[in-house]
Amino acid sequence: MPTATQFLKTRFRFTLWPTLFTIPAILLTLWLGTWQLQRLAWKTALIADRQAAFQAPPVALPDGLETARALEFHRVGAEGRFLHDKELYIGAFSTRDVEGYQVVTPFRLSDGRILLVNRGWVPEARKDPANRPDGQIQGPTQVDGILRVPFVPKSMFSSLVPTPINRPNENFWFYVDIPGMVAKDGLDPAQVLPFYVEAGPQRNPGGFPVGGQTRIELPNDHLQYAITWYSFAVILAVIYLVYHYRKPDQPKA
């Protein structure tokens, strides 16, 4: 039986350029597969942290934006009054693809500060508060929800797919824009907190708005990506060996 060295000498036909291409390509795909495994570990830990924060008992509102970032997706509680005459509407669909809006209402805390609260979803027919009077809670009340830090979505392909632009004049929003919403409602920016809260699943009187709109599901396909990259490495190696294999009766090139 021939040794590995003898096999390489008799059955392996070395070529320069395929080798120079294949070896770096294999190393690159192996690195990408390992990187995806690292991403998998990171994403798994992030999902676990969010779920734990989502299910933890409510805590007090943070004092500023930096503290809020550390508490994002945590449950928070506050007491105050809703300013229903200053409702704002974010275009949204329900989980059943029914067109509607998410109702964002300023909430004046007992210390005078104002917190924007996404109270939940209403269908198009219930956008007018007159069509959901029972849900317009009056007087002091408590809010229990998920703390969120606003962001402005940016598209990687902004030149081809522009980022949606909020329409304050129509009171129609695509995302929470605290400075813009504050200006629309004529509120004092110094009194408004730089984060907002998405109300929890507690049922409002009359059923609307429907709270519990927060979604913490994150895509976690990194294991599939890792398998794909490692598969590419194996395929390249097999192709390289098959290409360079010389039959016993085949003369040297």
N, C-alpha and C positions, 0 to 999 in steps of 0.2 A: 504494500500500500504506500503510495507516494506521500511524502511529508508535505506540510503547508508550503514550505519554500520551493519544493520541487513542483508542486501544483501551480504556484504562481509563475514559475519559469516556463512550464510546458503548456499551461492552459490560459494564462492571463496575457492579454495583448494590451500593453500600456500605450495610451495616447495622451498628448500634452494638453490640448485645449479642452477636451471634455473633462479632464481631471481638474484643470484650473477653474472650471465653471462649477463642477459638481461638489467639490469639497467645501468651498465657501457657502454654497447653497444649503448643503446639509447642516453645516454648523449654524447658519442663520435660522433654519426651521427648528432645529433643536432649541436654540435660544428663545425663539418665539413661543414654543410650547412650554418651556420652563417659566417664561414670563407670564403666560396665561394661568399657570398653576399658582403663581404668586398672587395674581389678580383674583383668582378663585378664593384663596384664603382671606384676602382683604375684603372681598364682597360678602363672604359668608359671615365674617365678624361684624361688618357694618349692618347687615340685615338683622343679626341677633341683637346688636345694640339698639337699633331702632325699635324692634319689637319689645324689648325690655322697657325702653323709655315710654313707648306707647301704652303699655299696660301698667306702669307704675302709678302710685297715688298722685293726685295733683299737688303741685307746689305753687308757691307765690310767684307773681310776675317778676321778672328780672328788672333791674334798674336801667340797663342800657343795652345797646346793640351787641357789644362784645359778649356780654353775659348771655344774651338771648341766643347767639350763635351756638354757645355751648349747651343750651337747653332746647335746641330745636327738636321737634317731634316729641317733647315731653308734655305731659298733661299739666295744665296750669288752671288755677281758679281765681276768680275775681268777683267783686260785688260792686254794683252800680246801677245805672239806668240807661236804657237804650234811647238813642235820639232817632226815633223812627222817621221823622220828617227829613232826614238826611240820608236815606237809603241810597246805596250804589249797587249797580247790577253788572255782574260778570257773565258774559255769554257762556253757556254750558249745556251739556246734554246729560240726561240721567243715564243710569246703567242700562236702561232699556232703549237707549237712543231716542228719547223723547226730548224735543227742543225745550229749553227753558233758561233759567238764570240762577246764579248763586247770589244771594242777597248779602251784601256787606253793609253793616250798620255801625256807626260810631257808638261807643259805649262809654259814658262818662263815669269814671271811677269815683269812689267816695272821697278821694283826695283831690279831685278836680281834674286829674289827667284824663286823656281820652284814648281809648283803645279801639282799633278797628276789629270788628268781629264778623267773620264769614259765618252767618247763621245757618247756611245750608241752601238747598236747591228748591226752586219753585218752578212749575210749568209755566209756559207762556200765558195761559189763562189766569194764572194767579200772580202775575207780576204786579198788578195794581194792588196796593195794600188794602184797598176797600174790598177786595175779593178774598181776603184772609184776615178779617179783623180779630179773630180769636188769637191768632199768632202774634199780634202786636202787643207784646207784654208791657204793661204799664207799671210804673213805680219801681222801687228797689227790687233787684233780682240778682241771681248769681249766674255766672258763666263758668262752665267747665268744658275745656276744649284743648286742642293741640296747638302749641306755640309754633309759629312759622316765621321765617325771616324772608322778606320779599326779595325777589330777584327779577332782573330784566332778561327774558330769554334772548339768546343770540344764536342765529342760525349759522352753521358752518358754510352754507351756500347762500349767504345773504344777498349776493348779487343776482342769484337766480330765484330764490324764495325769500322775499323780504320778511323781516320780523313784523308781525301784526302790530298796528299802531292803535293805541287806545283812543277812544273818541269821547273826551270829556264833555263836549257840547251836547252830545246825545245821551250822556250818562250810560255809555256802553263801554265796557272794559274787557280786555282779553286776559289781563293778569292784574294782580294787586300792585298798584303804583301809589304808595303812601303820599308822597309830595303832591302828585296830581290829584288824588282823591281829596286831600286836605284842601287844596285850592278850589276844587269844584264845590265843596260843601261850605267854604268860607270859614273854616276852622282856624284856630290859632296854631301854627306849626309848633310853637314852643310847648304846647300842651299835649300834642299827639305823640304817642310812643312809636318808636321806629320799627316795630314789629306788629304782627297781627295774630289773631287766634281763630282757628277753625273749630266751630262748635262741635261738641261730641254728639253721640247718637241719642241723647235724651229727647224724647218726643215733645214738640211744641204744642200748645193748645191749638186744636183745629187741624193738626197734622202738618202744617206748613209754617216756615220752611222746614225741609227735611234735613236734619243735621247728619253728622257722621260721614261727611264727604271726604275726609282725609284718607289718602291711599299711601301705604308704606311699602307696597310691593315693588321690588327692584328686580330687573332682569339679571339673571345670573347664569349666563351661558358659557362661562369661561372654561369649564371642563370640556365642553364640546369643541371649543376653539383649540384647546391644548391637544386633544386627540387628533384634530384635523392637522395641526402643524407637525406632530410626531408622525402621523401617517405620511405626510409629504416627505419627511426625511427618509422613512423606510422605502417609499416608492422610488425616490431618487437613487438611493443606494442599490436597490434591486436593478433598476434600469442601467445604472453604471456597470454593475457586474455582468449583466447579460450582454451589454454592448461590447464589453472587453473579453468576453469568454471566447476561447478558440477551441474548436473541436480537435480531437486527437489527430485526425488526418489533415487538418488545415495548416498550410505552411505559414511561417512567420511573415508578417507584413514587411 
